[in-house]
Amino acid sequence: MTVCVYALDQRRIKVTGAGYEPMGKFLDGDTFVEPRSDEHLALALRVGMLCNNAKVERTDGSETLLGGSRARNYAGRPRWPS
């Protein structure tokens, strides 16, 4: 699963690219958004990184996704802060 859109404040930031390749752009409409200079997008990216322990293992030209979200309880349901 990959992120296609971030819904931030009053904006929808589209994420371009495909699969797990670290290539792509962040677009607000047709305008490029630099994540390091956009406070809300930078925070959303940081939260996503900290709440995920997935790794992509590349072997013999194939990719395998290992792990997943840290925000799960023992029943496998999402756990939301109270």
C-alpha positions as CSV (number, residue, x, y, z in Angstrom):
1,M,0.0,0.0,0.0
2,T,1.3,3.4,-0.9
3,V,0.1,6.9,-0.2
4,C,-1.6,8.7,-3.1
5,V,-3.0,11.8,-1.4
6,Y,-2.4,13.6,1.9
7,A,-5.4,15.5,3.2
8,L,-3.9,18.5,5.1
9,D,-5.7,21.5,6.6
10,Q,-7.7,22.8,3.6
11,R,-5.5,21.1,1.0
12,R,-5.1,17.8,-0.8
13,I,-1.5,17.1,-1.6
14,K,-1.2,14.5,-4.4
15,V,1.8,12.1,-4.3
16,T,3.1,11.1,-7.7
17,G,5.3,8.1,-8.5
18,A,4.6,4.3,-8.5
19,G,5.2,1.5,-6.1
20,Y,8.0,1.7,-3.5
21,E,10.6,3.5,-5.7
22,P,11.7,6.7,-3.9
23,M,10.7,8.8,-6.9
24,G,7.9,11.2,-7.3
25,K,6.6,14.7,-6.4
26,F,4.1,16.3,-4.0
27,L,1.6,18.5,-5.8
28,D,-1.0,20.9,-4.5
29,G,-3.1,21.1,-7.7
30,D,-0.5,21.7,-10.4
31,T,2.0,23.4,-8.0
32,F,5.0,21.5,-6.7
33,V,5.3,21.4,-2.9
34,E,8.7,21.1,-1.2
35,P,8.1,18.9,1.8
36,R,10.9,20.5,3.9
37,S,9.4,23.9,3.6
38,D,5.8,22.9,4.1
39,E,5.2,22.5,7.9
40,H,2.0,20.4,7.6
41,L,3.3,18.1,4.9
42,A,6.7,17.6,6.8
43,L,4.8,16.7,10.0
44,A,2.5,14.2,8.1
45,L,5.5,12.6,6.5
46,R,7.3,12.3,9.9
47,V,4.3,10.8,11.6
48,G,3.9,8.3,8.7
49,M,7.6,7.3,9.1
50,L,7.4,6.9,12.8
51,C,4.2,4.9,12.8
52,N,5.5,2.4,10.3
53,N,8.1,-0.4,10.6
54,A,7.7,-1.8,7.1
55,K,10.8,-2.6,5.1
56,V,11.2,-3.5,1.5
57,E,13.6,-6.4,0.9
58,R,15.1,-6.6,-2.6
59,T,16.5,-9.9,-3.8
60,D,17.0,-11.4,-7.2
61,G,15.1,-8.6,-8.9
62,S,12.0,-8.9,-6.8
63,E,10.7,-6.9,-3.8
64,T,9.1,-8.2,-0.7
65,L,7.3,-6.0,1.9
66,L,8.2,-6.9,5.5
67,G,6.4,-5.6,8.6
68,G,3.6,-3.0,8.7
69,S,2.0,-0.4,10.9
70,R,3.0,-0.1,14.5
71,A,-0.4,1.4,15.3
72,R,-2.2,-1.9,15.7
73,N,-3.6,-3.7,18.8
74,Y,-3.5,-7.4,19.3
75,A,-6.8,-8.0,17.5
76,G,-5.3,-6.3,14.4
77,R,-7.6,-3.3,14.6
78,P,-6.2,0.3,14.3
79,R,-5.5,1.9,17.7
80,W,-6.3,5.6,17.9
81,P,-5.1,7.9,20.6
82,S,-7.7,9.0,23.1
